[in-house]
Amino acid sequence: MMKTTLIKIAAALLLINCIVSCQDAIELEPISDIGADSFYSNTDEVELALIGAYKSLHLKQLDEWVVTELRSDNTQLSFDNSQNANVPYRQLDRFVSNPLNEFTTSYWRASYRTIGQANHVLENLAVVDDPEVAAQFEGEARFLRAHSLFNLTRLYGGVFVVTETIDASQARNLERQSVADAYAVILEDLQFGYDNLPDSYSGDDVGRVTKWAAGLELGKALLTQGTPQSVTQAEIILRDVVNMSGGRLLDNYEDVFDPNNEMNDEVFFGVRYQSGLVGLGSPFANLFSPRASENAVVFGGGEEFNVPTEGMEDIYASNDPRARVNFSVSWIDNSGNLNEERFISKYNGDFNNVEDAPNDWIISRYADALLLLAEAINENSGPTPEAIGYLNDVRNRAGQSDVLDANVDTFFEFKLALEEERRREFAFENHRWFDLVRTGRAVAVMNEHFRTDFQYNDPDAPFFNTQPIQEFQTLLPIPQYEIDLNPSVAQNVGY
């Protein structure tokens, strides 16, 4: 949906949000939200409910960087404050979280809110007269459900797999299901979207989920599942996305993220934002900018919650334009003084109200399809010239020389080359943590990060020192409120 469409339905969504909020009083959110007794009588009402499911991604996206990027070696919480400040952020940054952490809870709730709204749409499709429209709505809703469930499974392990509306008593008796059970739903939903969604949209529908967005996510889910059969299937799907989608790498990396060039030929899917005090603005420019910057960097100053690590500056060649697009290393204050501080600038735009930036948050794009296809080929056949070519396509767009076949002539060498290139290409887009988990490298990479980054070894701030993590810590704890509601729900091992 284009931003103009979002603005038009913003007022109607306030009513939807009010209905959902009223149910929060029974303190079973988010699972009980899924049991709302809403029924729709025509196509327009179902579409409004579907737009509401899209809009719910804002709440989920608000905290996704906290449970992904902040837990990776890409970013850290600013250390320019006391040990008692911003504790929930720091718990996740240092892997000392617990079941009461507000962000592990809020992300869980927001994800199930999206799942619940998608389920509402799916259960009311009978009133949609046009079969093609009904199939499109179903594909969109199933994508949104699968996207949320995929992230939940990667972050928490076995979760509640909810595919229908349920009442409060059912919510109290839910049991966690296996990761395999979750993947069965994720893959089926994404396959339906891949088979039934349009290749593209026009006009006010640009931005809705396409066949290719579903295909890319399907390929990534198959790769993450990691069985020989699923990896083989991932290569087939991703090859189709790369060759048939019509997507392409833009000539200039910076143009991919330009707020005046959104939903461009490289972007498959993103969470849409619109400035102008319509309740659709992006908060990330303010959340990520330097705390003491006042209006010098972005309107309203910053919170400095998501700071690029020391290692981020080291991974880019001096002539790689991606570095300065993704983050800055200094800023000039209102008195003309130079402040040498790293901060994410990727989501900065022009806006005149706090947390009201216009920048979309891109979920998937063509560069991702290229590198995932290279990864799938490597898993199936090793570092073939074709796979290396896809890696070099992404490097060449950034003005970087080819990786030579001789330098990546083993499976593991090419795997590491892909890992580093993905880190450069998708910096601060919430890919890094999921990449490390998918490739089984999270513990090794994070322990090296904690061993070498000064921020975690400062002798003047020993309370921020961080111990090596264990495998169980790659999963987040199940929120305590879920266990309080239903004590039979098992907590993840180690928490």
RAPE-V802410 format. One line per field, one symbol per residue. phi: phi as a letter, one per 30 degrees, with the letter a starting at -180 (. if undefined). A space follows every 10 residues. Layout:
phi->???
This chain:
phi->.dddddddce dddedddded ddddddhcdc ededceccbc cadddddddd dddedddedd decdddcbdd dcddbadecd addccheedd edecibdbdc eddddddedd ddddedddde dddbdddddd edddddeddd ddddddeddd deddccidbd cccadbcddd ddcdcdcddd dddededddd dddddbddda bbhdddjddc eddddddddd ddddeidedd dddedddddd ddccdidadd dceeddcdec bdhddcdcaa ddbbdjhcib ddcdeddcde dcdhcdcbei ibchdbcede dddddcddcd ddedddacca acddciddcc bdadcdcdbd abbdhbdcdd cdcbadeddd dddedddddd biddeddddd ddedddecic ddddeddbdb edddeddded dddddceici ceddddddci cddddddddd dcdeecbddd bddcdbdecc edddcddded dddddbeddd ddejc
